[in-house]
């Protein structure tokens, strides 16, 4: 299952946005209002939970400055990646888009598609708050 958020323009350079997202603590500012839990569990990992959904632990898998940060599930039970793609527009602005890629069975994909689509749209929209 592959989902993409809309692209959002952010009033920061690509490097500044990359630096902000490289600090996992800043992902709390991107989360939707219905977040039930957000906890940094290490230098490159955090757990978050949305109301009505199981908690998810994400870990930074790879950083490609200043254009990409790849987060992955810390558990192999539900393998997926969340990629923040950052594109420079000008010296003081950039564009961000989140891509979600997960391997789920058809039933699970049906259940999680809506909430995950909404989550990555919110992450993208809230990037301007960083």
C-alpha positions as CSV (number, residue, x, y, z in Angstrom):
1,X,0.0,0.0,0.0
2,X,1.5,3.3,-1.1
3,X,0.0,6.6,0.0
4,X,1.2,10.2,-0.7
5,X,0.3,13.4,1.1
6,X,-0.3,16.6,-0.8
7,X,2.8,18.8,-1.2
8,X,3.0,21.6,1.3
9,X,5.2,24.7,0.9
10,X,7.1,25.7,4.0
11,X,8.8,29.1,4.6
12,X,12.2,27.5,5.4
13,X,15.1,26.4,3.3
14,X,15.3,22.7,2.5
15,X,18.3,22.4,4.9
16,X,16.4,24.2,7.8
17,X,13.4,21.9,7.3
18,X,15.7,18.8,7.1
19,X,17.4,19.9,10.3
20,X,14.0,20.4,12.1
21,X,12.8,16.9,11.0
22,X,16.1,15.3,11.9
23,X,15.2,16.0,15.6
24,X,12.5,13.4,16.3
25,X,11.1,15.6,19.1
26,X,9.8,18.0,16.5
27,X,7.5,15.4,15.0
28,X,5.2,16.1,18.0
29,X,4.4,19.5,16.5
30,X,3.3,17.8,13.2
31,X,0.9,15.3,14.9
32,X,-2.9,15.7,14.6
33,X,-5.0,17.2,17.4
34,X,-6.4,13.7,18.3
35,X,-3.0,12.5,19.4
36,X,-3.2,10.4,22.6
37,X,0.5,9.8,23.2
38,X,3.8,11.1,21.9
39,X,7.0,9.9,23.6
40,X,10.6,10.2,22.4
41,X,12.2,6.8,23.1
42,X,15.7,7.5,21.8
43,X,17.8,9.9,19.8
44,X,16.2,8.6,16.6
45,X,12.9,7.0,17.6
46,X,9.5,7.9,19.1
47,X,6.2,6.3,19.9
48,X,2.9,7.9,19.0
49,X,-0.7,6.9,19.5
50,X,-3.8,8.4,18.0
51,X,-7.2,7.9,19.7
52,X,-8.7,4.6,18.6
53,X,-5.5,3.3,17.0
54,X,-2.7,1.2,18.3
55,X,0.6,2.9,19.3
56,X,3.2,3.0,16.6
57,X,7.0,3.2,17.2
58,X,9.0,4.9,14.4
59,X,12.7,4.9,14.0
60,X,14.8,7.0,11.7
61,X,16.3,4.5,9.2
62,X,18.1,6.9,6.9
63,X,18.8,10.6,6.3
64,X,19.8,12.1,3.0
65,X,20.5,15.8,3.6
66,X,18.8,18.0,2.7
67,X,16.1,16.1,0.7
68,X,14.9,13.0,2.5
69,X,14.3,11.4,5.9
70,X,13.2,7.8,6.0
71,X,11.3,6.6,9.1
72,X,10.4,3.0,9.5
73,X,8.4,0.8,11.9
74,X,10.5,-0.3,14.8
75,X,8.6,-3.6,14.8
76,X,8.7,-6.2,12.0
77,X,5.0,-7.1,12.7
78,X,3.7,-4.3,10.5
79,X,6.6,-3.4,8.1
80,X,6.2,0.1,6.7
81,X,8.2,3.2,5.9
82,X,7.3,6.9,6.1
83,X,9.4,9.1,3.9
84,X,9.6,12.9,4.2
85,X,10.6,14.2,0.8
86,X,11.9,17.8,0.9
87,X,12.4,19.8,-2.3
88,X,14.1,23.2,-2.3
89,X,12.0,25.9,-4.0
90,X,14.2,28.9,-3.2
91,X,16.6,30.1,-0.6
92,X,13.9,30.6,2.0
93,X,11.2,28.1,1.0
94,X,10.8,24.4,0.4
95,X,8.2,21.8,-0.3
96,X,7.5,18.7,1.7
97,X,5.6,15.6,0.9
98,X,5.2,12.5,3.0
99,X,5.0,9.0,1.4
100,X,3.8,6.0,3.3
101,X,4.6,2.5,2.0
102,X,3.5,-0.6,3.9
103,X,3.0,-4.2,3.3
104,X,-0.4,-5.2,4.6
105,X,-3.0,-7.9,3.8
106,X,-6.1,-6.6,2.0
107,X,-8.2,-6.6,5.2
108,X,-5.6,-4.6,7.2
109,X,-5.0,-2.2,4.3
110,X,-8.7,-1.5,4.1
111,X,-8.8,-0.7,7.9
112,X,-5.7,1.6,8.0
113,X,-5.9,3.4,4.6
114,X,-8.2,6.2,5.8
115,X,-6.5,6.9,9.1
116,X,-3.0,6.8,7.6
117,X,-4.0,9.0,4.7
118,X,-5.4,11.5,7.1
119,X,-2.2,11.3,9.3
120,X,0.2,12.0,6.5
121,X,-1.9,14.8,5.2
122,X,-1.8,16.4,8.7
123,X,2.0,15.8,9.0
124,X,2.5,17.6,5.7
125,X,0.1,20.5,6.5
126,X,1.6,21.0,10.0
127,X,5.2,21.2,8.6
128,X,4.7,24.9,8.2
129,X,4.5,25.1,12.1
130,X,8.1,24.0,12.5
